[in-house]
Amino acid sequence: MPLNLDPNIVDPDGFYDDLLAAHMGLSHAESDALNARLILILCNQIGDRDVIRAALRAAR
């Protein structure tokens, strides 16, 4: 599966609101930990190491 860099989130504004709500009330360290856990969960969902590597390169 190739890496999709095109907009692909239904209701991106709603997603952003959900993301902000998940961080609400957290300290900086807690927020960083949430992000780390979310990244690991989403990478597990993707599962394809080549796609994950491509995403890491694109993000960097």
N, CA, C and O atoms as a GROMACS GRO file, in nm:
protein
  240
    1MET      N    1   0.084  -0.116   0.000
    1MET     CA    2   0.000   0.000   0.000
    1MET      C    3   0.090   0.125   0.000
    1MET      O    4   0.174   0.139   0.089
    2PRO      N    5   0.074   0.213  -0.096
    2PRO     CA    6   0.156   0.335  -0.098
    2PRO      C    7   0.107   0.436   0.006
    2PRO      O    8  -0.009   0.432   0.048
    3LEU      N    9   0.195   0.523   0.044
    3LEU     CA   10   0.161   0.628   0.141
    3LEU      C   11   0.069   0.730   0.074
    3LEU      O   12   0.100   0.780  -0.034
    4ASN      N   13  -0.043   0.759   0.137
    4ASN     CA   14  -0.138   0.857   0.086
    4ASN      C   15  -0.114   0.990   0.156
    4ASN      O   16  -0.138   1.003   0.276
    5LEU      N   17  -0.067   1.089   0.082
    5LEU     CA   18  -0.044   1.222   0.138
    5LEU      C   19  -0.154   1.321   0.099
    5LEU      O   20  -0.147   1.439   0.133
    6ASP      N   21  -0.257   1.271   0.028
    6ASP     CA   22  -0.370   1.356  -0.009
    6ASP      C   23  -0.467   1.364   0.109
    6ASP      O   24  -0.476   1.271   0.188
    7PRO      N   25  -0.539   1.477   0.120
    7PRO     CA   26  -0.639   1.486   0.229
    7PRO      C   27  -0.732   1.365   0.224
    7PRO      O   28  -0.787   1.332   0.119
    8ASN      N   29  -0.751   1.299   0.339
    8ASN     CA   30  -0.826   1.175   0.340
    8ASN      C   31  -0.909   1.159   0.468
    8ASN      O   32  -0.960   1.050   0.493
    9ILE      N   33  -0.923   1.263   0.548
    9ILE     CA   34  -0.997   1.256   0.672
    9ILE      C   35  -1.134   1.319   0.650
    9ILE      O   36  -1.146   1.435   0.612
   10VAL      N   37  -1.238   1.239   0.675
   10VAL     CA   38  -1.374   1.291   0.668
   10VAL      C   39  -1.391   1.388   0.786
   10VAL      O   40  -1.356   1.355   0.899
   11ASP      N   41  -1.443   1.505   0.759
   11ASP     CA   42  -1.464   1.608   0.861
   11ASP      C   43  -1.333   1.642   0.934
   11ASP      O   44  -1.322   1.619   1.054
   12PRO      N   45  -1.235   1.697   0.861
   12PRO     CA   46  -1.106   1.729   0.924
   12PRO      C   47  -1.119   1.828   1.040
   12PRO      O   48  -1.042   1.819   1.136
   13ASP      N   49  -1.213   1.921   1.033
   13ASP     CA   50  -1.229   2.016   1.144
   13ASP      C   51  -1.279   1.944   1.269
   13ASP      O   52  -1.237   1.974   1.381
   14GLY      N   53  -1.370   1.848   1.251
   14GLY     CA   54  -1.418   1.769   1.363
   14GLY      C   55  -1.308   1.684   1.422
   14GLY      O   56  -1.298   1.670   1.544
   15PHE      N   57  -1.224   1.626   1.335
   15PHE     CA   58  -1.108   1.550   1.383
   15PHE      C   59  -1.016   1.638   1.466
   15PHE      O   60  -0.970   1.598   1.573
   16TYR      N   61  -0.989   1.759   1.417
   16TYR     CA   62  -0.900   1.850   1.489
   16TYR      C   63  -0.960   1.884   1.626
   16TYR      O   64  -0.888   1.890   1.725
   17ASP      N   65  -1.091   1.908   1.630
   17ASP     CA   66  -1.157   1.934   1.758
   17ASP      C   67  -1.141   1.816   1.854
   17ASP      O   68  -1.113   1.836   1.972
   18ASP      N   69  -1.158   1.693   1.802
   18ASP     CA   70  -1.140   1.573   1.885
   18ASP      C   71  -0.997   1.562   1.937
   18ASP      O   72  -0.974   1.527   2.052
   19LEU      N   73  -0.901   1.593   1.850
   19LEU     CA   74  -0.761   1.587   1.889
   19LEU      C   75  -0.730   1.689   1.999
   19LEU      O   76  -0.663   1.656   2.098
   20LEU      N   77  -0.778   1.810   1.982
   20LEU     CA   78  -0.757   1.912   2.085
   20LEU      C   79  -0.824   1.872   2.216
   20LEU      O   80  -0.767   1.892   2.323
   21ALA      N   81  -0.944   1.817   2.208
   21ALA     CA   82  -1.017   1.775   2.328
   21ALA      C   83  -0.941   1.665   2.402
   21ALA      O   84  -0.941   1.662   2.526
   22ALA      N   85  -0.877   1.576   2.330
   22ALA     CA   86  -0.801   1.468   2.392
   22ALA      C   87  -0.683   1.523   2.472
   22ALA      O   88  -0.640   1.461   2.569
   23HIS      N   89  -0.631   1.639   2.433
   23HIS     CA   90  -0.516   1.700   2.500
   23HIS      C   91  -0.556   1.798   2.610
   23HIS      O   92  -0.472   1.841   2.689
   24MET      N   93  -0.683   1.833   2.615
   24MET     CA   94  -0.730   1.935   2.709
   24MET      C   95  -0.703   1.892   2.854
   24MET      O   96  -0.736   1.781   2.894
   25GLY      N   97  -0.642   1.982   2.929
   25GLY     CA   98  -0.617   1.958   3.070
   25GLY      C   99  -0.491   1.878   3.099
   25GLY      O  100  -0.459   1.854   3.216
   26LEU      N  101  -0.419   1.836   2.996
   26LEU     CA  102  -0.297   1.758   3.015
   26LEU      C  103  -0.176   1.851   3.028
   26LEU      O  104  -0.173   1.959   2.969
   27SER      N  105  -0.080   1.807   3.104
   27SER     CA  106   0.047   1.880   3.109
   27SER      C  107   0.120   1.857   2.977
   27SER      O  108   0.079   1.775   2.895
   28HIS      N  109   0.228   1.929   2.958
   28HIS     CA  110   0.306   1.911   2.835
   28HIS      C  111   0.358   1.768   2.825
   28HIS      O  112   0.351   1.707   2.718
   29ALA      N  113   0.408   1.714   2.935
   29ALA     CA  114   0.460   1.577   2.935
   29ALA      C  115   0.348   1.476   2.907
   29ALA      O  116   0.368   1.380   2.833
   30GLU      N  117   0.231   1.498   2.966
   30GLU     CA  118   0.118   1.408   2.941
   30GLU      C  119   0.071   1.416   2.795
   30GLU      O  120   0.034   1.316   2.735
   31SER      N  121   0.074   1.536   2.741
   31SER     CA  122   0.037   1.557   2.601
   31SER      C  123   0.135   1.488   2.507
   31SER      O  124   0.094   1.425   2.409
   32ASP      N  125   0.264   1.499   2.538
   32ASP     CA  126   0.366   1.428   2.459
   32ASP      C  127   0.345   1.277   2.466
   32ASP      O  128   0.360   1.207   2.365
   33ALA      N  129   0.311   1.226   2.584
   33ALA     CA  130   0.288   1.083   2.601
   33ALA      C  131   0.164   1.038   2.523
   33ALA      O  132   0.164   0.931   2.462
   34LEU      N  133   0.058   1.119   2.526
   34LEU     CA  134  -0.061   1.088   2.446
   34LEU      C  135  -0.024   1.079   2.299
   34LEU      O  136  -0.065   0.985   2.230
   35ASN      N  137   0.053   1.176   2.250
   35ASN     CA  138   0.095   1.174   2.109
   35ASN      C  139   0.174   1.048   2.077
   35ASN      O  140   0.154   0.986   1.973
   36ALA      N  141   0.264   1.011   2.165
   36ALA     CA  142   0.345   0.891   2.142
   36ALA      C  143   0.256   0.766   2.136
   36ALA      O  144   0.273   0.682   2.047
   37ARG      N  145   0.163   0.754   2.229
   37ARG     CA  146   0.072   0.638   2.228
   37ARG      C  147  -0.014   0.637   2.103
   37ARG      O  148  -0.036   0.532   2.042
   38LEU      N  149  -0.064   0.755   2.064
   38LEU     CA  150  -0.147   0.765   1.944
   38LEU      C  151  -0.069   0.723   1.820
   38LEU      O  152  -0.121   0.651   1.735
   39ILE      N  153   0.056   0.767   1.809
   39ILE     CA  154   0.141   0.728   1.696
   39ILE      C  155   0.158   0.577   1.692
   39ILE      O  156   0.145   0.517   1.585
   40LEU      N  157   0.186   0.516   1.805
   40LEU     CA  158   0.205   0.370   1.809
   40LEU      C  159   0.076   0.296   1.773
   40LEU      O  160   0.081   0.197   1.701
   41ILE      N  161  -0.037   0.343   1.823
   41ILE     CA  162  -0.165   0.280   1.791
   41ILE      C  163  -0.194   0.291   1.642
   41ILE      O  164  -0.235   0.193   1.579
   42LEU      N  165  -0.173   0.409   1.584
   42LEU     CA  166  -0.200   0.428   1.441
   42LEU      C  167  -0.102   0.349   1.354
   42LEU      O  168  -0.141   0.296   1.250
   43CYS      N  169   0.024   0.342   1.395
   43CYS     CA  170   0.121   0.260   1.321
   43CYS      C  171   0.082   0.113   1.326
   43CYS      O  172   0.096   0.042   1.227
   44ASN      N  173   0.033   0.068   1.440
   44ASN     CA  174  -0.014  -0.069   1.450
   44ASN      C  175  -0.133  -0.092   1.357
   44ASN      O  176  -0.144  -0.198   1.295
   45GLN      N  177  -0.220   0.006   1.347
   45GLN     CA  178  -0.336  -0.004   1.257
   45GLN      C  179  -0.290  -0.014   1.112
   45GLN      O  180  -0.345  -0.093   1.035
   46ILE      N  181  -0.191   0.065   1.074
   46ILE     CA  182  -0.137   0.061   0.937
   46ILE      C  183  -0.071  -0.074   0.913
   46ILE      O  184  -0.100  -0.141   0.815
   47GLY      N  185   0.018  -0.111   1.003
   47GLY     CA  186   0.080  -0.242   0.998
   47GLY      C  187   0.190  -0.262   0.896
   47GLY      O  188   0.279  -0.344   0.918
   48ASP      N  189   0.188  -0.191   0.787
   48ASP     CA  190   0.284  -0.209   0.677
   48ASP      C  191   0.409  -0.126   0.706
   48ASP      O  192   0.405  -0.003   0.704
   49ARG      N  193   0.521  -0.196   0.732
   49ARG     CA  194   0.645  -0.125   0.769
   49ARG      C  195   0.692  -0.030   0.660
   49ARG      O  196   0.744   0.077   0.691
   50ASP      N  197   0.674  -0.066   0.533
   50ASP     CA  198   0.716   0.024   0.424
   50ASP      C  199   0.636   0.153   0.427
   50ASP      O  200   0.693   0.261   0.406
   51VAL      N  201   0.507   0.145   0.452
   51VAL     CA  202   0.423   0.264   0.459
   51VAL      C  203   0.462   0.348   0.580
   51VAL      O  204   0.468   0.470   0.572
   52ILE      N  205   0.489   0.282   0.692
   52ILE     CA  206   0.531   0.354   0.812
   52ILE      C  207   0.664   0.424   0.790
   52ILE      O  208   0.680   0.539   0.830
   53ARG      N  209   0.759   0.356   0.726
   53ARG     CA  210   0.888   0.420   0.694
   53ARG      C  211   0.868   0.541   0.603
   53ARG      O  212   0.929   0.646   0.623
   54ALA      N  213   0.782   0.526   0.503
   54ALA     CA  214   0.755   0.637   0.411
   54ALA      C  215   0.692   0.754   0.487
   54ALA      O  216   0.724   0.870   0.460
   55ALA      N  217   0.604   0.724   0.582
   55ALA     CA  218   0.543   0.830   0.662
   55ALA      C  219   0.647   0.899   0.750
   55ALA      O  220   0.645   1.021   0.764
   56LEU      N  221   0.738   0.822   0.808
   56LEU     CA  222   0.844   0.882   0.887
   56LEU      C  223   0.931   0.976   0.803
   56LEU      O  224   0.967   1.085   0.846
   57ARG      N  225   0.964   0.931   0.682
   57ARG     CA  226   1.046   1.017   0.592
   57ARG      C  227   0.968   1.143   0.556
   57ARG      O  228   1.024   1.252   0.556
   58ALA      N  229   0.839   1.128   0.525
   58ALA     CA  230   0.758   1.245   0.486
   58ALA      C  231   0.744   1.344   0.602
   58ALA      O  232   0.747   1.465   0.582
   59ALA      N  233   0.730   1.291   0.722
   59ALA     CA  234   0.712   1.378   0.839
   59ALA      C  235   0.841   1.450   0.875
   59ALA      O  236   0.840   1.563   0.924
   60ARG      N  237   0.952   1.383   0.851
   60ARG     CA  238   1.080   1.444   0.885
   60ARG      C  239   1.112   1.560   0.793
   60ARG      O  240   1.216   1.623   0.807
   0.00000   0.00000   0.00000
